[in-house]
Amino acid sequence: MVRMDSIWNENVKLPHFKKLEGDAATDVLIIGGGMAGILCAYFLQQEHIKYMLVEKGRICNGITRNTTAKITAQHGLIYHRLLKSLGTEKARMYLDANQKAIHRYARLCKKADCDFERKTAYVYSKDNRRKLEEEADALSQLGFQVQITDTDKLPFQTAGAIGFADQAQFHPLKFISKIAQGLHIYENTFVKELAKGAAMTECGKITFQKMIIATHFPIDNKHGLYPLKMYQDRSYVIALENAPQIDGMYIDEAQNGLSFRNYKDFLFIGGGSHRTGKKGKNWEELRNCARLYYPNMEEKYCWATQDCMTLDGIPYIGPYSRSMPECYVAAGFNKWGMTSSMVSAAILTDLLLERENPFAPVFHPSRNMIKPQLFINSFEAVSNLLTISAKRCPHMGCALRWNKAEHSWDCPCHGSRFDRFGKLLDNPSNGDIM
Ligand SMILES: Cc1cc2nc3c(=O)[nH]c(=O)nc-3n(C[C@H](O)[C@H](O)[C@H](O)COP(=O)(O)OP(=O)(O)OC[C@H]3O[C@@H](n4cnc5c(N)ncnc54)[C@H](O)[C@@H]3O)c2cc1C
């Protein structure tokens, strides 16, 4: 029988935290108990800063429990593009920030029994060796030497792959269950509204000096233009049992390609990506691949999730907006939220302590927005606002689309999702369909 749930939810006991009742005051309020929020809390605790983290459900209620948990600085063929758009210095900062994040995980994972394993991360191309060569050249200009190698562990022919040695993979919830112990967290504490210096929950008001919004999609629409700067993209995963070891983590450079990694004797196949609310091939594409190349392996788990995609493929980490100086954000991880969460925790801790962080300028959320994706996001917003439909998203009023594969109402504008009864599944909406 296939279990329709992420493999990480099996046999993991996350620590419980009580609900916040009544009013409270803190120096730093963190909203959101996923990988980003919890790592921020962990770093602030190390620095003896007075903070509290509030999570609307249980911790790791959101995307983090559905990740494939590869810890890598190799975010597709990004470096050729970064070199062109940002120049050498900033492209190298992006690489260094993410490489440093891997080292930080390695150190923390010594204390946490979380199946942390060093692996090579490969990005392969089925038919475009030229793109791989350009990426290898770009990396060489950044002082990071890579080879283009064969991919004989994959079940199909490719034009080659670029390998980043000494990257890693782990069990994200086992990691969190250790790291979160002793942190100042409140669960089942939903922030309904933000005001200057205060956050309103269902049970009271939290006053703060500074705030970090780590809610996956930022919950404040009034500042920072996040609904224009981000959309959500959905992907699917299946886990095959008794699968061959592929000795690395693989991802296709093509936007709609597949990804592969092992966990114990499972093989995850990921892919089927599409903008949330649009039609996609969902698990079908992954099952076709499994039938073709792994016909004797049994599918044990399947799940789907989504992540926030930014205009330029770089996360938004830093001040939320010029008009909200007391507020910081960690969002837009472009499906690379393991290292990006660690980068967020390091940068935001430094910013809160008024220390210089060398990587902060690359991730600054108020950078130039004039990118082709801005026009696509704007077009989606306008056309879905004008579409006639009885089901509308409470976030900004866009027409919702029925997702046949997952039996949900999905918003093509910003990616909110609701079950068939209208109950909220994924933000940015902060309420059910009325
Ligand atoms: C299919 C897929 C595979 C992926 N695989 C990888 C991978 O291999 N490697 C990698 O690096 N990245 C991967 N990612 C990306 C990564 O999983 C995410 O970027 C990361 O988990 C996001 O973490 P987060 O803390 O920002 O969000 P979340 O985990 O969603 O946490 C946000 C939390 O905020 C809470 N919240 C929201 N609103 C409120 C509110 N108003 N009040 C209180 N709490 C609130 C939510 O309940 C939630 O728990 C993948 C993404 C996808 C879609």
The ligand as a MOL file (V3000), in Angstrom:
LIG
                    3D

  0  0  0     0  0            999 V3000
M  V30 BEGIN CTAB
M  V30 COUNTS 53 58 0 0 0
M  V30 BEGIN ATOM
M  V30 1 C 9.3140 18.9520 -3.4000 0
M  V30 2 C 10.2990 19.8140 -2.6720 0
M  V30 3 C 11.5210 19.2810 -2.3320 0
M  V30 4 C 12.4510 20.0550 -1.6690 0
M  V30 5 N 13.6620 19.5250 -1.3980 0
M  V30 6 C 14.6330 20.3050 -0.8940 0
M  V30 7 C 15.9510 19.8060 -0.7430 0
M  V30 8 O 16.2570 18.6560 -1.0610 0
M  V30 9 N 16.8870 20.6420 -0.2380 0
M  V30 10 C 16.6000 21.9290 0.1040 0
M  V30 11 O 17.4980 22.6570 0.4950 0
M  V30 12 N 15.3360 22.4110 -0.0010 0
M  V30 13 C 14.3620 21.6440 -0.4840 0
M  V30 14 N 13.1010 22.1360 -0.6230 0
M  V30 15 C 12.7680 23.4480 -0.0590 0
M  V30 16 C 12.6170 23.4110 1.4590 0
M  V30 17 O 11.9570 22.2350 1.8620 0
M  V30 18 C 11.8430 24.6360 1.9430 0
M  V30 19 O 12.4100 25.7840 1.3630 0
M  V30 20 C 11.9090 24.7940 3.4600 0
M  V30 21 O 11.4860 23.6160 4.0900 0
M  V30 22 C 11.0440 25.9620 3.8840 0
M  V30 23 O 11.1770 26.1060 5.2710 0
M  V30 24 P 10.4560 27.3080 6.0020 0
M  V30 25 O 10.8340 27.2560 7.4260 0
M  V30 26 O 10.6970 28.5630 5.2590 0
M  V30 27 O 8.8860 27.0270 5.7950 0
M  V30 28 P 7.9210 26.0220 6.5480 0
M  V30 29 O 8.5670 24.7370 6.8360 0
M  V30 30 O 6.6610 25.9940 5.7550 0
M  V30 31 O 7.6660 26.7500 7.9350 0
M  V30 32 C 6.8300 27.8650 8.0590 0
M  V30 33 C 6.0120 27.6970 9.3330 0
M  V30 34 O 5.3140 28.9060 9.6100 0
M  V30 35 C 4.0820 28.5760 10.2150 0
M  V30 36 N 3.1760 29.7120 10.0530 0
M  V30 37 C 2.6640 30.2050 8.8940 0
M  V30 38 N 1.8650 31.2530 9.1500 0
M  V30 39 C 1.8620 31.4410 10.4940 0
M  V30 40 C 1.2000 32.3590 11.3610 0
M  V30 41 N 0.4000 33.3240 10.8800 0
M  V30 42 N 1.4140 32.2540 12.7110 0
M  V30 43 C 2.2530 31.2890 13.2020 0
M  V30 44 N 2.8880 30.3900 12.4200 0
M  V30 45 C 2.7000 30.4570 11.0840 0
M  V30 46 C 3.6400 27.3290 9.4270 0
M  V30 47 O 2.6860 26.5770 10.1420 0
M  V30 48 C 4.9570 26.6000 9.2240 0
M  V30 49 O 5.1920 25.6020 10.2100 0
M  V30 50 C 12.1430 21.3930 -1.3010 0
M  V30 51 C 10.9100 21.9320 -1.6350 0
M  V30 52 C 10.0030 21.1750 -2.3390 0
M  V30 53 C 8.7180 21.7890 -2.7500 0
M  V30 END ATOM
M  V30 BEGIN BOND
M  V30 1 1 1 2
M  V30 2 1 2 3
M  V30 3 2 2 52
M  V30 4 2 3 4
M  V30 5 1 4 5
M  V30 6 1 4 50
M  V30 7 2 5 6
M  V30 8 1 6 7
M  V30 9 1 6 13
M  V30 10 2 7 8
M  V30 11 1 7 9
M  V30 12 1 9 10
M  V30 13 2 10 11
M  V30 14 1 10 12
M  V30 15 2 12 13
M  V30 16 1 13 14
M  V30 17 1 14 15
M  V30 18 1 14 50
M  V30 19 1 15 16
M  V30 20 1 16 17
M  V30 21 1 16 18
M  V30 22 1 18 19
M  V30 23 1 18 20
M  V30 24 1 20 21
M  V30 25 1 20 22
M  V30 26 1 22 23
M  V30 27 1 23 24
M  V30 28 2 24 25
M  V30 29 1 24 26
M  V30 30 1 24 27
M  V30 31 1 27 28
M  V30 32 2 28 29
M  V30 33 1 28 30
M  V30 34 1 28 31
M  V30 35 1 31 32
M  V30 36 1 32 33
M  V30 37 1 33 34
M  V30 38 1 33 48
M  V30 39 1 34 35
M  V30 40 1 35 36
M  V30 41 1 35 46
M  V30 42 1 36 37
M  V30 43 1 36 45
M  V30 44 2 37 38
M  V30 45 1 38 39
M  V30 46 1 39 40
M  V30 47 2 39 45
M  V30 48 1 40 41
M  V30 49 2 40 42
M  V30 50 1 42 43
M  V30 51 2 43 44
M  V30 52 1 44 45
M  V30 53 1 46 47
M  V30 54 1 46 48
M  V30 55 1 48 49
M  V30 56 2 50 51
M  V30 57 1 51 52
M  V30 58 1 52 53
M  V30 END BOND
M  V30 END CTAB
M  END
